[in-house]
Amino acid sequence: MPSKQRPRITHSQNLGSSGTQDELPPAPSLAAPLRPVPWPALVFLAGVIAFEAWYMAPSLVRSWYFSSDEYVLVAEVIRFLHLDFRQHFFDMPGTPLMMLTALIWLVVYGAAAASGLGPAAGLEHFTFDHLPLLFTVMRTETLFFALVSIVLVFLLAFKVTNWAGACVAALVLMMSPTYSSYTSFIRVESLSMCLILGSVLCLLRGLKSLKEEPWILLAGLLAGLAAACRFHSITASLPLLLLLLFTDPKSLPVYSGWLKPAWKYTLVFCLVAACGIAFAITAGYLPNSRWGRILTSIWAKAFEVLYSLALPGAAVSAALLIVHRFPKLRWFAARVQHPRMLLLAAGCCAGCLVGTPTMLWKPDYFFRSINSYSTAYFDLDRANWPLLQNIAWYLKFYGQIIAPDYVSIALIATGAILILVKRDRLLMPFLISALLFFVSKPIKLVAAPHHVILWLPFYGILAGYAVAQAWEALPTRIPYAAHLKHVALVILLVGLGLVMVPGPKKADDATRFTENRLQNVGLATEWIHKNTEPASVIAISYFCFNSDVFFTWLRSLEVPVPDYVFDGREYRIWWGEHSTLQGQKGYVCAAPADIKSIKHTVDLRLPGEGTDPYVDKGFHLLKSFGTGPDEMDLFTFNFAD
């Protein structure tokens, strides 16, 4: 029986307009047929996961007040447990992880109550009496999704290359020191990565399906949920998804009738809306309206950003409306303006909204988060550097994170060159998406290792491609060829594991190192509780953050906190500004590691505001705990006069 084939469409059919039919020639599907995974690959994958889990397990039970990055996420979980969904923290925003944790914690509480271990006072007391367990639950989720992401990148690499390439891709991702470091405490990157990889797998599945619409919509939904975990993930997922659709070599399928003119109406709406917004801003109507004044009060550069987006948006909409009128560009218009692109975009919007519905009833906090990135998140050290110097520094900084050893550099570079030489249509979108990271953020934005985490699977696939091509090139007709190929691959994988930087091992070492500091933080906290006046002011800098800072942070986010956790002292989260201590006296807890941030960085932003309690007048060293990098110091200060 002949196989069913979906009809091909032309650009004129797509837009519902008249014109010359310009069909693309038929070609094989991008997605490879389903293949069973060989058992040696499964054994290797299990070993990779076991290696990661073994070295990352100690981080699950580190001191619960380890990092302020965790405080804000746990704070929102506690808020949701009170059935208050007015989310305040939108930096990531991480809402799906918060919601998932709240559900898991309800199950934990229900199990404790059923077994008689839960307190009679209710859920709030149970939560605050078991805060270390709550932190451990969220860290376990982070590690769990990191392990799942290794499996997903293996499956994706296996789908687009072969099992040799899949093994290398999984190994490169697992060994990443940056990914391991940010998996050792509560973060949203691992969940976001899982959703991105799942989105790409769904799209590839749809491209070889007779009914691709549900798969493309699901791919968009997963990409949108990934953005709800980490907003900037959309710059990693959407370009790859769009490129895979654009480069799909098979003929374009015909969609339902109501979808045919969708692009035309969408572009007309976008053109009118963009022109209207630009005119309203230029005329001063929007900025001077009540809504505009509210918006600029919480997002200082709101209309500056909207205007800079409206003009290009209008130009792009107009260009896409007329591009099909040029015969040589009809193939491009047919690809770009196919309903599948709109379906993907609609799925992304729906997924993001479903994942972060809290922005609808708390938009002011959402815009304040955007405002902080547009005003205070720029690297003041590099602000005045020449452009070429900035570019060189930028490439070197992130290059060392992507490929921390020479082996990784060689594999990624070789894979990229082979993709270009072979003009591999399936792998080209992965290469382009990997390179797009370097233009995904302003070059003078504060550089941080976690910015590149969501692109690491793409670099792993590039590294795996080089090995996959070598595997395919090995001879198969000589005696025992299959056995020799397997032996060669095993030797290569073992060699890579021995020479690459072991990210999980480094994360384990870092966990044990920070625990020494946190023990001194605990000793300093105990001394404060026993030896300072009940109503005294205690300013605590970053490396001294303790349980009291967590409770203070909860209150600043308007999270309900029971009174019994406070001891009457006024704990302050202190970032180094000298003016916050003026007219007062009390105590400061700081560490030598804090000096750069509380002195140098603050002075760059606010000259003269930085503080160095080790040398500034008015501070007197009172007590020290530990030595060297683990040292915690308590000072008295008196600026009451």
C-alpha positions, 0 to 999 in steps of 0.5 A, a space after each residue: 500500500 502506498 504511504 500517505 503524503 500530505 499535499 504541498 502548498 504554495 505561498 499563495 495558498 498559504 496567505 489565501 491570495 492569488 499568485 503564481 504557484 511556486 512549490 518547493 521540491 520534495 525532500 526527505 524529512 529533517 527528523 531521522 527515523 526512530 532507532 533503538 538505542 544500543 545497550 552499550 550507550 545505555 550503560 554509558 548513560 547510566 554511568 554518566 548519571 551515576 557519576 553526577 548524582 554521586 558527587 552532587 548528592 552532598 550539596 542537597 544537605 548543605 546549610 539551608 541558609 547557603 545562598 540568597 539565590 535560594 531565599 527568593 525562590 523559597 519565599 515565593 513557595 511559602 507565599 503560595 502555600 498561604 494561597 497568596 499568588 501575588 508573586 513579588 520576585 520576577 527576576 527569573 521568574 521561576 514560577 513553574 518551579 515554585 508551583 511544583 515545590 508548593 504541591 510537593 510540600 503539600 504532599 510532604 505535609 499531608 504525609 507527616 500529618 497522616 503519620 502524626 508527625 505534623 504539628 497541630 498548629 498547621 502548615 505554617 508552623 510545619 514549614 518554618 519548623 522544617 525549613 532545612 527540609 524545604 530547602 533540601 526538597 527544592 535542591 533535589 528538584 534542581 538536581 533531578 531535572 539536571 539528571 533528566 536534562 542529561 538524558 534528554 540531550 543524549 536522546 536529542 543528539 542520538 536523534 540528529 547524529 548517532 549513539 557515539 555523538 550522543 554519548 559525547 554530548 551527554 558527557 560534555 553537558 554532565 562535565 560542565 563545571 558551570 552547570 554542575 555549580 548551578 545545580 548544587 543549589 536551588 536554581 531554575 536552569 535545569 528545569 528550563 533546560 529540560 523544557 527546551 530540550 523537550 520542545 526541540 524533541 517534540 518539534 522534530 517528532 512533528 516534522 516527520 508526522 502526518 499531523 504535525 500541528 499538535 506537535 508544533 503547538 506542544 513544542 511552543 508550549 514547552 518553550 513558553 514554560 521554559 521562558 516562565 522558568 527563565 525569561 532569557 531562555 526564549 533567546 535559546 529555544 525560539 531561534 532554534 525552533 524557528 530555524 528547524 522549521 525554516 530549514 525543513 526540506 520537506 514540502 510544506 503541508 496544507 493547514 486548516 482553512 481558517 489558518 491560511 490567512 492568519 499571517 496576513 491579518 496578524 501582520 496588518 494588526 502588528 503594523 497598525 499597532 506598532 505605528 499607533 504606539 510609536 505615534 502615541 509616544 511621540 505625541 506625548 499621549 501615552 507618557 502623559 496618560 495615567 497609565 503611562 505615569 504609572 508605568 514609568 514610575 515602575 519602569 523608568 525606560 518603558 517608553 524609550 524601550 517601547 518606541 525603539 521596538 515599535 519602529 523596527 516592528 512596523 518596518 518588519 511587519 510592512 516588509 513581510 506584507 509585501 515580500 511575497 510580491 517579489 518572485 525571487 523571494 516567494 520561497 522565503 515568504 512561503 517558509 517564513 509566513 507558513 501557519 506553522 510559524 504562528 502556531 509555534 509562536 502562539 504556543 510559546 505565548 500560551 506556555 509563558 502565560 500559563 507558567 507565569 500567570 502571577 504577572 497578570 495581577 502583580 505587573 508592577 513587580 514584573 516591570 520593576 525586575 525589568 527596570 533593574 536590568 535596564 538601569 543597574 545591571 551593567 558592568 561599571 568596570 567595563 562601561 568605559 572600555 573600547 568596543 574591541 576590548 569589550 568584545 575580546 574580554 566578552 568572548 574569552 570570558 564565555 568561551 572559557 565557560 563553554 569549553 573549559 579545557 582544550 579537549 572540549 575546545 577541539 571537539 566543539 571547533 571540529 564539529 562546527 567546521 564539519 557542519 559547515 563543510 558538509 552543509 548539514 541542514 539538520 545540524 546547521 540550526 544548532 550551530 547557528 543557535 550556539 553562535 547566537 548566544 554571543 549576541 543574545 545580551 548587551 555586551 556591557 551587561 554584567 557577565 555571569 557564568 549562568 547566562 550561557 547554561 541554557 546553550 550548553 546542550 547545543 555546544 555538547 551536540 556540536 562536540 558530539 557531531 565530530 565524534 559521530 562523523 568519525 564513527 561513521 567514517 570508520 571501516 565496516 567491511 574488515 573482520 571484527 570491524 564492529 567490535 573494533 569500533 566499539 573498543 575505539 569508542 570506549 577508549 575515546 570516552 574513557 580518555 575524554 572523561 579523564 582529561 576533561 574538567 570534572 564539573 561534578 567533582 569540582 562542585 562537590 569540592 566547592 560544597 565542602 569548602 563553603 560548608 566550612 564558611 557556613 559553620 563559622 557563619 553559624 558560630 557568629 550567629 550564635 554569638 550574636 544571639 547570646 551576647 548582643 543587646 536584644 534590640 540592637 541593629 545587626 548589619 549583615 553583608 553577603 558572605 555572612 548571610 544567615 537564618 536571620 537574614 532569610 527571615 528579614 528577606 521574607 518580610 521585605 517580600 511581604 511573605 507571612 512569617 510567624 513572630 516566634 522566629 524573630 528575637 527582637 533585634 533589627 537585622 539588616 541586609 547590608 550591601 555596603 552603603 555607608 549612609 544606611 548606618 549613619 545616625 545609628 550604632 550596632 554591629 556589623 558581620 562581614 568577611 574579607 571576601 565582601 570587601 570588593 562588593 561593599 567597597 569597590 563596587 558600591 563606590 563605582 555606582 555611588 562614589 564615597 558610599 562604599 565601606 571597608 569596616 577593616 580600615 574605616 573609622 568608626 568600626 572596631 573589630 570585636 570577634 573573629 571566627 575562622 581564618 583565611 577564606 572562611 573567616 567571619 568577623 564581627 564589628 561594632 560601629 557607632 555613628 549615632 553622633 
